[in-house]
Amino acid sequence: MKKFRKDPTEWENKKMTSQSVGGDFTLETLKGQDLIGLYRDYDVFFAHWIAINRLGKLEDALTLRKQEEWHEDMGACLWFRDGKIVEPPFYVGGLLDTNFPNDSAKYFVQIPMIFEVEE
């Protein structure tokens, strides 16, 4: 039987999810596990499924992407010069901006959607 809980250092600075069929996400730590009987009932499964999908979307939002992957539906993004975030983003905007620094903006992350606080 495989070890269910992996060493946390294995996942440090790495994505824990991967996209699966239908646009949902799977948890990489469950690959190769026998999932039958892992959940005691449907409500536990559903809560886990929602949590994994939210984690996957968050990881996607925080993953640097190459300039070629940008499209106008993404809107304004935070742009970086290289593939490592060692300095703050130097540009905020999109490729369609007239003053976009095409020669130096190589990687981006989308600006995350902020949750509204209900009062």
N, C-alpha and C positions, 0 to 999 in steps of 0.2 A: 504494500500500500504506500502511495506517495505521501510525503509530508504535506499537510494542508497549509500550515502556517510557514511561509517562507521567511528567510532572514530579511529583516527590513532594509538592511544595507544593499540587498540585491535590487531593491526598487527605488533607491534614492536617486533623484533626478531622472527617472525613467517613467514612461507612461505605464499605468497599471491596466489600462483597458485597450481593446482593439475593436474596430468597427466590424459588425457581423451582418448577416443577411437582413435586409429590410431597414437598414439605417440604425438599428439598435447597437448596443455595445456589449461586449463580453468581458469578464474579468480575467485577466491573464493568469492570475493565481489559481483559477479553477480549471485551466486546460489540463486534460488528461484525467480529471477526477470523475468518479461515478456520481452523477448528479441526482440519480433516483434515490429518494429518501433523504436527501440533504435538507429539504425543507419539510417542516412538520405539517404545514397546511398551506392553502393557496394564499392566504393573507401574508404570510411570511415570505413566500416566493415573490408576490407582487411588490411588497415593500423593498425587497432586495433588488428586484429588476429596476424599479424607479431609481433607487440610489445608485446603481451601476450606470444607468443612462445619464444621470445628472453628473456623475464623476467623469464619464466619458466626454460629455459636452464641455465641461470645465477644462479638462486636459487638452481638448482640441483648441479651445480658446486661448490657452496659454502656450501653445506650441508654435515656435517660429516657423513661418512658411516662406518659400522663395517668392521673389517678385512675380515670376511667371504664373503662380497660382492665384494671384489677385484677380478679382472681377468686380465690376461696378456694383453688384448687389451687396458687396461687403462694406461699401461706404468708406468713411474715413478710418484709417488704421494708424497704428504706431509703427514707425519705420526705423530700422537699425542698419548700420553699415556692414556688420559681419554676422556670422552665425552664432556668436556668443554674446550674451547680454552682459557686457562689461562696463557699459556706460549707458546713460539714459537715452531714450529714443531721440533722434535729432530732427525728426519731421513727423507731423501729424497731418494726414490727408490721404488722397488717393492718386492713382496714376493719371487720372483725367485732369488733375489740377494743372493750371498753366505754368506754375512755378515748381512743379515736382522735380526733385533732384534725381533724375533717371540714372545718372552715372554713379551715384554713391548709395542709393537706397536699394539694398539687396534683399533684405528680409523684413517681414512684418508680423504683427499679431493684430487681430481685430480688437477694437475697443470693446470691452465687455459690457453687456447690458446690466445695468444696476437695478436691483430689486427695489421696488417702492415699499416704504414702511406704511403699514396700515395703522391708522389712528383710531 
